[in-house]
Amino acid sequence: MTTKQIALLLGGVLPALLLGVSGIFQKLSTSDGSGTGPFLIVVGGTTAVVGGLFLLNEPETGFNLRSSLYAGLFGLVWAISMGLIAIALGRFDAQISQLVPLYNMNTLVAVGLGLVLLAEWRSVNSLQILLASLLIIAGGILAARA
């Protein structure tokens, strides 16, 4: 496998499978009476343990203020998002099969910001990214109407 293929497997395919399963666990947790706060606390504790395991495998990496700030902002935005999803599932009986295609339209935000702010337009085929984005939009519309 090439380095690019390994990167796509580790950063794309495997997380897609794991995040798909995580949506099911989130639905089961909120359906079984977990409140949003306890849900996020348990998820945060689990995340800390997994982070420690990754740190053991990458001892050469460390902390610096700037990267820690970005990580904290990521955690803040992610936790708020997961909390909102938990509320939709637990209080409003939302269907995970409808929510996932909608909230995965976050891809459009990440793609747009990556292309513009991170100048990734220089190293990707922008036309293919645009076509993929249109398919994501179509999928979100179909899921919302299901």
C-alpha positions as CSV (number, residue, x, y, z in Angstrom):
1,M,0.0,0.0,0.0
2,T,1.1,3.5,-0.7
3,T,1.4,6.1,2.0
4,K,-1.6,7.9,0.6
5,Q,-3.7,4.7,0.6
6,I,-2.7,4.0,4.2
7,A,-3.6,7.6,5.1
8,L,-7.0,7.2,3.5
9,L,-7.6,3.9,5.3
10,L,-6.5,5.1,8.7
11,G,-8.1,8.6,8.4
12,G,-11.1,7.8,6.3
13,V,-12.4,4.3,5.9
14,L,-11.8,3.0,9.5
15,P,-13.1,6.2,11.2
16,A,-16.2,6.0,8.9
17,L,-16.9,2.5,10.1
18,L,-16.2,3.4,13.8
19,L,-18.3,6.6,13.7
20,G,-21.1,4.7,12.0
21,V,-21.2,2.3,14.9
22,S,-20.8,5.1,17.4
23,G,-24.1,6.6,16.2
24,I,-25.8,3.4,17.2
25,F,-24.2,3.4,20.6
26,Q,-25.3,7.0,21.1
27,K,-28.9,6.2,20.2
28,L,-28.9,3.2,22.5
29,S,-27.4,5.3,25.4
30,T,-29.9,8.1,25.0
31,S,-32.8,5.7,24.5
32,D,-31.8,3.9,27.7
33,G,-32.3,7.0,29.9
34,S,-28.8,8.6,29.9
35,G,-29.0,12.4,30.2
36,T,-26.9,14.6,28.0
37,G,-24.5,15.6,30.8
38,P,-23.7,12.0,32.0
39,F,-23.4,10.9,28.4
40,L,-20.8,13.5,27.6
41,I,-18.9,12.8,30.9
42,V,-18.6,9.1,30.1
43,V,-17.6,9.9,26.5
44,G,-15.0,12.4,27.8
45,G,-13.6,9.9,30.3
46,T,-13.3,7.2,27.6
47,T,-11.7,9.7,25.2
48,A,-9.1,10.6,27.9
49,V,-8.2,6.9,28.3
50,V,-7.9,6.3,24.6
51,G,-5.8,9.5,24.3
52,G,-3.5,8.1,27.0
53,L,-3.1,4.9,25.0
54,F,-2.3,6.8,21.8
55,L,0.2,8.9,23.8
56,L,1.9,5.6,24.9
57,N,2.3,4.7,21.3
58,E,3.6,8.1,20.3
59,P,6.0,9.0,23.1
60,E,7.9,11.4,20.8
61,T,4.9,13.7,20.6
62,G,4.2,16.3,23.2
63,F,2.0,19.2,24.1
64,N,2.4,22.8,23.1
65,L,0.1,25.8,23.8
66,R,-1.0,26.4,20.2
67,S,-1.9,22.8,19.3
68,S,-3.5,22.3,22.7
69,L,-5.7,25.4,22.1
70,Y,-6.8,23.9,18.8
71,A,-7.5,20.6,20.4
72,G,-9.5,22.3,23.1
73,L,-11.6,24.2,20.6
74,F,-12.2,20.9,18.7
75,G,-13.3,19.3,21.9
76,L,-15.6,22.2,22.7
77,V,-17.3,22.2,19.3
78,W,-17.5,18.4,19.1
79,A,-19.0,18.1,22.7
80,I,-21.6,20.7,22.0
81,S,-22.5,18.9,18.7
82,M,-22.7,15.5,20.4
83,G,-24.8,17.0,23.2
84,L,-27.3,18.5,20.7
85,I,-27.5,15.1,18.9
86,A,-28.1,13.4,22.3
87,I,-30.9,15.8,23.1
88,A,-32.5,15.2,19.7
89,L,-32.3,11.4,20.2
90,G,-33.3,11.4,23.9
91,R,-35.9,14.1,24.2
92,F,-37.4,14.3,20.7
93,D,-37.2,10.7,19.6
94,A,-35.1,11.5,16.5
95,Q,-34.1,8.6,14.3
96,I,-30.4,8.1,14.1
97,S,-30.8,6.9,10.4
98,Q,-32.1,10.4,9.6
99,L,-29.8,12.5,11.8
100,V,-26.5,10.9,10.6
101,P,-26.8,11.9,7.0
102,L,-27.8,15.4,8.1
103,Y,-25.0,16.0,10.6
104,N,-22.5,14.4,8.3
105,M,-23.1,17.3,6.0
106,N,-20.5,18.8,8.3
107,T,-18.2,17.5,5.5
108,L,-19.2,20.4,3.4
109,V,-18.1,22.8,6.1
110,A,-14.8,21.0,6.6
111,V,-14.2,20.8,2.8
112,G,-14.9,24.4,2.3
113,L,-12.8,25.6,5.1
114,G,-10.0,23.2,4.2
115,L,-10.0,24.4,0.6
116,V,-10.0,28.1,1.5
117,L,-8.3,28.6,4.9
118,L,-5.8,25.7,4.6
119,A,-5.2,26.2,0.9
120,E,-5.8,22.6,0.2
121,W,-7.2,23.5,-3.2
122,R,-3.6,23.4,-4.3
123,S,-3.2,19.7,-3.7
124,V,-6.7,18.2,-4.5
125,N,-8.9,17.9,-7.6
126,S,-11.4,20.7,-6.8
127,L,-13.9,19.4,-9.4
128,Q,-14.0,16.0,-7.9
129,I,-14.4,17.5,-4.4
130,L,-17.3,19.7,-5.8
131,L,-19.0,16.7,-7.3
132,A,-18.6,14.7,-4.0
133,S,-20.1,17.7,-2.1
134,L,-23.1,17.7,-4.4
135,L,-23.7,14.0,-3.6
136,I,-23.5,14.8,0.1
137,I,-26.1,17.5,-0.3
138,A,-28.4,15.2,-2.2
139,G,-28.0,12.5,0.4
140,G,-28.9,15.0,3.2
141,I,-32.0,16.1,1.4
142,L,-33.1,12.5,0.8
143,A,-32.5,11.6,4.5
144,A,-34.4,14.6,5.8
145,R,-37.4,13.6,3.7
146,A,-37.3,9.9,4.5
